[in-house]
Amino acid sequence: MALFRIAFVDRGQEEIWRKFWLRPTELSKNARSANRNGALGRNDLVEAESLEDALATAQVRHGRCTVMPEGSAMVVDA
């Protein structure tokens, strides 16, 4: 088992999340505004066998959100 940090964002905010985290030079006023309350920095710690399993678990936990694989990673290998 390993511990994974899984990023997630409210549905419909995926592109703003990508600009905020992956293309900061393209940041728009909307992206900065969307993160005022930390909405673009949400994540969950999930213990799982693989990143794919952790992503699936986080998706179930946060069913109204979209998990962001490109912002997720293993934290600790147990």
Residue frames relative to the residue before (quaternion, step in Angstrom):
aa qw qx qy qz dx dy dz
M 1.0000 0.0000 0.0000 0.0000 0.00 0.00 0.00
A 0.1022 -0.7689 0.6296 0.0441 3.52 -1.21 0.62
L 0.3961 -0.6837 0.5574 0.2548 3.53 -1.29 0.34
F 0.0966 -0.8055 0.5847 0.0031 3.55 -0.81 1.08
R 0.2758 -0.6995 0.6311 0.1906 3.54 -1.19 0.69
I 0.0896 -0.8169 0.5697 -0.0065 3.53 -0.53 1.25
A 0.2857 -0.7587 0.5670 0.1457 3.56 -0.70 1.13
F 0.0501 0.7842 -0.6180 0.0241 3.56 -1.12 0.70
V 0.1335 -0.7833 0.6065 0.0285 3.52 -1.24 0.58
D 0.6109 -0.5393 0.4183 0.4013 3.59 -1.17 0.49
R 0.5661 -0.5952 0.4465 0.3549 3.56 -1.04 0.78
G 0.7501 0.3450 -0.2943 0.4814 3.51 -1.00 0.91
Q 0.6902 0.4577 -0.2678 0.4922 3.59 1.28 -0.28
E 0.3400 0.7923 -0.4629 0.2062 3.60 1.27 0.07
E 0.6974 0.4655 -0.2890 0.4619 3.61 0.81 -0.93
I 0.6226 0.5117 -0.3409 0.4840 3.58 1.03 -0.70
W 0.6148 0.5372 -0.3422 0.4651 3.62 1.01 -0.78
R 0.6691 0.5070 -0.3057 0.4492 3.59 0.86 -0.97
K 0.6533 0.4946 -0.3216 0.4745 3.58 0.94 -0.81
F 0.6610 0.5263 -0.3117 0.4347 3.58 0.90 -0.90
W 0.7980 0.3261 -0.1510 0.4838 3.59 0.83 -1.00
L 0.7918 0.3485 -0.1726 0.4709 3.60 0.92 -0.80
R 0.7931 0.1628 -0.0831 0.5810 3.59 1.14 -0.57
P 0.0328 -0.8625 0.5044 0.0244 3.59 0.65 1.05
T 0.5836 0.5730 -0.3921 0.4212 3.61 1.13 -0.37
E 0.6812 0.4578 -0.2786 0.4988 3.58 1.26 -0.36
L 0.3120 0.7862 -0.4928 0.2043 3.59 1.25 0.18
S 0.1906 -0.7668 0.6065 0.0892 3.47 -0.94 0.96
K 0.6806 -0.4448 0.3752 0.4452 3.52 -1.31 0.13
N 0.6195 0.5578 -0.3367 0.4379 3.60 1.05 -0.76
A 0.6621 0.5058 -0.3099 0.4580 3.60 0.93 -0.87
R 0.6596 0.4863 -0.3136 0.4797 3.58 0.90 -0.85
S 0.6553 0.5137 -0.3021 0.4641 3.56 0.98 -0.84
A 0.6499 0.5334 -0.3143 0.4408 3.58 0.96 -0.86
N 0.7278 0.4263 -0.2462 0.4774 3.60 1.08 -0.59
R 0.3486 0.7637 -0.4927 0.2288 3.61 1.17 0.05
N 0.7652 0.3167 -0.1800 0.5308 3.58 0.96 -0.81
G 0.6130 -0.5824 0.3341 0.4164 3.58 1.24 0.32
A 0.3366 0.7917 -0.4637 0.2119 3.60 1.25 0.16
L 0.7111 0.4356 -0.2710 0.4808 3.61 1.10 -0.51
G 0.6933 0.4646 -0.2751 0.4772 3.58 1.27 -0.01
R 0.3772 0.7442 -0.4788 0.2731 3.57 1.17 0.45
N 0.0975 0.7810 -0.6133 0.0665 3.55 -1.10 0.76
D 0.2518 -0.7428 0.6062 0.1318 3.53 -1.31 0.37
L 0.3172 -0.7119 0.5882 0.2161 3.56 -1.11 0.67
V 0.0232 -0.8118 0.5804 -0.0594 3.54 -0.72 1.15
E 0.2605 -0.7324 0.6070 0.1653 3.56 -0.95 0.91
A 0.1899 0.7822 -0.5629 0.1880 3.58 -0.70 1.09
E 0.6187 -0.5524 0.4236 0.3641 3.53 -1.37 0.21
S 0.8068 0.0437 0.0188 0.5889 3.59 1.07 -0.72
L 0.6593 -0.4845 0.3869 0.4253 3.54 -1.29 0.24
E 0.6298 0.5422 -0.3377 0.4419 3.59 0.96 -0.82
D 0.6586 0.4943 -0.3057 0.4779 3.60 0.96 -0.85
A 0.6479 0.5183 -0.3138 0.4616 3.58 0.99 -0.82
L 0.6335 0.5236 -0.3246 0.4681 3.59 1.01 -0.80
A 0.6601 0.5040 -0.3051 0.4660 3.59 0.95 -0.88
T 0.6465 0.5133 -0.3196 0.4652 3.60 0.96 -0.82
A 0.6684 0.4932 -0.3012 0.4682 3.57 0.90 -0.90
Q 0.6264 0.5372 -0.3446 0.4475 3.59 1.02 -0.73
V 0.6415 0.5036 -0.3199 0.4822 3.59 1.04 -0.75
R 0.6643 0.5190 -0.2983 0.4476 3.58 0.93 -0.91
H 0.7882 0.2154 -0.0760 0.5714 3.56 1.02 -0.86
G 0.0555 -0.8849 0.4625 0.0046 3.54 0.81 1.12
R 0.6905 0.4593 -0.2873 0.4792 3.59 1.11 -0.51
C 0.6617 0.4822 -0.2826 0.4998 3.55 1.33 0.02
T 0.3879 -0.6624 0.5784 0.2761 3.53 -1.39 0.03
V 0.3282 -0.7118 0.5767 0.2304 3.59 -0.84 0.92
M 0.2685 -0.7739 0.5621 0.1142 3.53 -1.06 0.82
P 0.2880 -0.8007 0.4986 0.1655 3.61 -0.01 1.27
E 0.6599 0.5303 -0.3153 0.4288 3.58 1.00 -0.79
G 0.7141 0.3852 -0.2522 0.5273 3.61 1.23 -0.20
S 0.6088 0.5590 -0.3305 0.4558 3.57 1.30 0.22
A 0.0693 0.8073 -0.5802 0.0821 3.55 -1.10 0.69
M 0.5681 -0.5573 0.4724 0.3788 3.52 -1.32 0.30
V 0.2801 -0.7545 0.5740 0.1512 3.55 -0.99 0.89
V 0.7989 -0.0214 0.0722 0.5967 3.58 0.86 -1.03
D 0.2495 -0.7340 0.6115 0.1579 3.54 -0.97 0.87
A 0.2733 -0.8078 0.5042 0.1358 3.57 -0.49 1.19
